[in-house]
Amino acid sequence: QVQLVESGGGLVQPGGSLRLSCAASGIDFKLYLMGWYRQAPGNQRELVATITRGGSLNFADSVLGRFTISRDNAKNTVYLQMNRLKPGDTSVYYCYADGRIAGPGDDYWGQGTQVTVSS
């Protein structure tokens, strides 16, 4: 059974930091591109950041320079370090494992973790 379990969300003041973690099980983690997406109420789910199997990074323009993504293949975990948070970053953040192109051919979503940026 495949599971992606996010943790680390919560309430933070503007300008603060949070680190999200996503622990994967049931997949050969190192074969998957890993990503973080977010969805605010009334909005479509949007890309935040991705990291390829080889470690190449991609970020949404809105988070570039403030967020970073990393992975630890030994721990089957991907991280999203979020700095200088803004109220506009308030969303449910979802972990995503994408093996469709260069991997086993499947993809999976986590259940999401709420991030609220407010004073």
Phi, psi and omega in degrees: 000128181274134175223137169239116186243112180273151174207165175105355178289172179158195180260132180218150178282154174306138184090350181277185183228152171216152171238120175267145175235149176225112179262124182257144174217153179085002176229160173275088193309317186295345181272355188252138162291136180244145182212166172238134175236165176217156180215120175266157180304130179083356182248161174282156175293135183231152178292138172253305183197151174225157174222127183280176178300326182272357176098007176287141186248151175216138183227149168294146181302327185291342182243355182302130180089349179246326182250152170221151181241144177212164179221150175235099184294334178291332181255002182053044186226140173242145184238152171230109176269120184244117180243161178048052183293146181239158176304328178293348176277355179298120183189171163272128181257131184243138173272144184222133176245119186242109177246019190286326188263303185250011183237210185290349176103006181236172177212157186215151177241147168277179185273347178097151175223136185278132171240124180236123180249111186200148175266000000 
